[in-house]
Amino acid sequence: MRQIYPAEREVSGASLAEAYAYPDSTRPWVRADMVASVDGAATLAGRSGGLSGAADREVFALLRFLADVILVGAGTARAEGYQPVRPYEGAQWAGLRAGRPATPPIAVVTAKIDLDLESPLLTTAPPDARTVIITTEAAPPERLAAAAATAEVIVAGETMVDPRAAIEGLTGLGHRRILTEGGPHLLSQLTEAGLMDELCLTLSPLLTGPGVGRIVEGGVGLALAPQPLALAHVLADEGFLLCRYVRAGSAA
């Protein structure tokens, strides 16, 4: 991979990890990682993986490795077949998880716990990185109890998950470096709540045509104005552009 902004250089291994390092912040930092086609599609044939490439997959793995927790919506977890994160076996990022579990847990936002509670996502997570279920008071008590048998449970709202309460709940579990992988509706909720600090967006060199959703969709229209971002860096590899944006005024 080659960095083309702000200065040209080759990046790999430790220098790539440095480019995506979390800021030294005492508060939670919410980072999103998304991929889109050049005409704005968030998926291809219903999944984001069809838009990806080798460089995007490498950064995807690195961002997971750097995070304390990975936050996703239930729809994304189902569509993408989420499972617990596998330990990274390479040596190039050795030491980046010193003092933390070998893998970050997955945290799933689901108002009614609309998940397969027997899936590997819940039943095979390691004891030190148990899956987190973020739900509401309206979730059926029997499903709440079943989820709590194999996962950490955060109740964050009455009938709808309150994004701010969800982030506070994750922080209460010790997760300050928060990576969200979507989907678009979760990104909308986080954006409208003013919680998005950073967006790592890969632009895929594909035209997919009309009819496919964007990386931010839905929501309840709380955002009063577009939210300005500052471009931190751009990496290029085989036609893919990997852009890192931070919220204007935030320290990257």
C-alpha positions in Angstrom: 0.0 0.0 0.0 1.1 3.6 -0.7 0.0 6.6 1.3 -0.7 9.4 -1.2 -1.9 12.0 1.3 -0.7 13.9 3.3 2.7 12.8 2.2 3.7 10.0 -0.2 5.3 6.9 1.4 5.0 3.2 1.5 3.0 1.8 4.4 3.0 -1.7 5.8 3.3 -3.5 9.1 4.2 -1.1 11.9 3.8 2.0 9.8 0.3 0.9 8.8 -0.7 0.3 12.4 0.7 3.8 13.3 -1.4 5.4 10.5 -4.6 3.9 12.1 -3.6 4.3 15.8 -6.4 5.5 18.1 -5.8 9.0 19.6 -4.6 9.2 23.2 -8.1 10.0 24.5 -9.6 9.5 28.0 -13.1 9.3 26.5 -14.5 6.7 24.2 -13.5 7.0 20.6 -16.0 5.6 18.1 -14.6 4.6 14.7 -16.5 3.3 11.7 -15.1 1.0 9.0 -17.1 0.9 5.8 -16.6 0.2 2.1 -18.5 1.7 -0.8 -18.4 1.6 -4.6 -17.4 4.8 -6.4 -21.1 5.4 -7.1 -22.0 5.1 -3.4 -23.2 1.5 -3.0 -22.6 -0.1 0.4 -23.1 -3.7 -0.7 -22.8 -5.9 -3.8 -25.2 -8.8 -4.0 -26.4 -8.0 -0.5 -23.0 -8.1 1.2 -20.2 -5.7 1.7 -17.5 -8.3 1.0 -18.2 -8.1 -2.7 -16.8 -4.6 -2.7 -13.6 -5.4 -0.9 -10.0 -6.0 -2.0 -6.7 -7.2 -0.5 -5.7 -3.8 1.0 -9.2 -3.3 2.4 -9.1 -6.7 4.0 -5.7 -6.0 5.5 -7.0 -2.7 7.0 -10.2 -4.4 8.2 -8.1 -7.0 10.1 -5.9 -4.2 11.6 -8.8 -2.1 12.7 -10.3 -5.1 14.5 -6.9 -5.8 16.1 -6.6 -2.3 17.4 -10.2 -2.1 18.8 -11.4 -3.0 22.3 -14.8 -4.0 20.9 -16.5 -4.4 17.6 -20.1 -2.9 17.4 -22.6 -4.1 14.8 -26.3 -4.1 14.2 -28.2 -7.4 14.3 -29.1 -7.2 10.6 -25.4 -6.9 9.7 -24.5 -9.7 12.0 -27.1 -12.0 10.4 -26.3 -11.0 6.8 -22.6 -11.2 7.1 -22.6 -14.4 9.2 -20.7 -12.9 12.1 -18.6 -15.1 14.3 -16.1 -14.4 17.2 -12.9 -12.7 16.0 -10.1 -15.1 15.3 -6.7 -14.5 16.9 -4.3 -12.8 14.6 -1.4 -15.1 13.9 1.1 -12.8 12.1 4.0 -11.1 13.7 3.8 -7.7 12.1 1.4 -6.2 14.7 2.9 -8.1 17.7 2.4 -6.3 21.0 -0.6 -4.1 19.9 -2.9 -6.1 22.2 -0.6 -6.3 25.2 -2.6 -6.2 28.3 -5.8 -7.0 26.5 -7.6 -10.2 25.4 -6.2 -11.7 22.3 -9.3 -10.8 20.4 -12.0 -8.1 20.8 -15.5 -9.1 21.5 -18.4 -8.5 19.1 -21.2 -6.3 20.5 -24.6 -6.7 18.7 -27.3 -4.1 18.8 -30.7 -5.8 18.9 -33.8 -4.3 20.5 -35.7 -7.6 20.9 -32.7 -10.0 20.8 -33.6 -11.1 17.4 -30.7 -13.4 17.1 -29.9 -17.2 17.0 -28.9 -17.7 20.5 -27.3 -21.0 19.6 -25.1 -19.5 16.9 -21.3 -19.7 17.1 -21.2 -15.9 17.7 -22.6 -16.5 21.2 -21.6 -20.1 22.0 -17.9 -20.1 20.8 -16.7 -16.7 22.0 -13.7 -17.0 24.3 -14.3 -16.4 28.0 -12.3 -13.2 28.1 -14.0 -11.8 25.0 -17.7 -12.9 25.3 -20.1 -11.5 22.8 -22.0 -8.5 24.1 -25.8 -8.1 23.5 -27.0 -4.5 23.6 -30.8 -4.6 23.9 -33.8 -2.9 25.5 -36.2 -3.3 28.4 -38.8 -4.5 25.8 -36.8 -7.6 25.0 -38.6 -10.8 26.0 -37.5 -11.8 29.5 -36.9 -15.4 28.4 -34.6 -14.3 25.6 -32.8 -11.9 27.9 -32.1 -14.7 30.3 -31.0 -17.1 27.5 -28.6 -14.4 26.1 -27.1 -13.7 29.5 -26.1 -17.4 29.8 -23.4 -17.1 27.2 -23.0 -13.3 26.6 -22.6 -10.0 28.4 -25.9 -8.1 28.3 -26.3 -4.3 28.2 -29.9 -2.9 28.5 -29.7 0.5 26.8 -33.2 1.9 26.3 -36.9 1.1 26.8 -38.2 0.1 23.4 -35.3 1.3 21.1 -31.6 1.1 21.8 -30.3 4.5 22.8 -26.9 4.8 21.1 -25.4 7.0 23.8 -26.5 4.5 26.5 -25.0 1.7 24.4 -21.6 3.5 24.2 -21.7 4.2 27.9 -22.5 0.6 28.6 -19.5 -0.6 26.5 -17.3 1.9 28.2 -18.5 0.5 31.6 -17.2 -2.9 30.4 -13.8 -1.3 29.8 -14.1 -0.8 26.0 -12.9 2.7 25.1 -11.7 2.0 21.6 -14.9 1.2 19.8 -15.0 0.0 16.2 -18.3 -0.2 14.4 -18.7 -2.1 11.1 -22.3 -1.0 10.6 -24.7 -1.5 9.1 -26.0 1.7 7.6 -28.9 2.0 10.1 -26.5 1.8 13.0 -24.2 4.3 11.5 -27.2 6.6 11.0 -28.1 6.3 14.7 -24.6 6.9 15.9 -24.2 9.9 13.6 -27.5 11.5 14.6 -26.5 11.1 18.3 -23.2 12.9 17.6 -21.1 9.9 18.6 -19.1 9.2 15.4 -15.5 10.4 15.9 -14.0 8.8 12.8 -14.8 7.1 9.5 -12.5 4.8 7.7 -14.0 4.5 4.2 -12.6 2.3 1.4 -13.7 3.4 -2.1 -13.9 0.4 -4.3 -13.2 0.8 -8.1 -16.6 -0.5 -9.1 -19.8 0.9 -10.6 -22.7 -1.0 -9.2 -25.6 0.9 -10.7 -28.8 2.1 -9.1 -30.9 0.5 -6.3 -28.3 -0.2 -3.7 -28.2 1.6 -0.3 -25.6 4.0 1.0 -23.3 3.5 4.0 -25.6 5.6 6.2 -29.4 5.0 5.9 -32.6 5.2 7.9 -32.6 7.0 11.2 -35.2 9.4 12.5 -33.9 12.6 11.1 -32.4 14.1 14.2 -29.3 15.5 12.5 -29.7 19.2 12.0 -26.9 19.8 9.5 -24.2 17.9 7.7 -21.3 16.9 10.0 -17.9 18.2 8.8 -15.0 15.8 8.7 -11.2 16.3 8.3 -9.2 14.1 6.0 -6.4 12.4 8.0 -4.9 10.3 5.2 -5.5 8.5 1.9 -3.9 5.1 1.0 -4.0 3.7 -2.5 -3.7 0.1 -3.7 -4.8 -1.4 -7.1 -7.4 1.2 -7.7 -8.8 1.2 -4.1 -8.6 4.3 -2.0 -8.6 3.9 1.7 -9.6 7.2 3.4 -9.5 8.0 7.0 -11.6 10.9 8.2 -12.0 12.3 11.7 -14.7 14.6 13.0 -13.6 18.2 12.5 -12.0 19.6 15.6 -11.1 16.2 17.0 -7.5 15.1 17.6 -6.6 12.2 15.3 
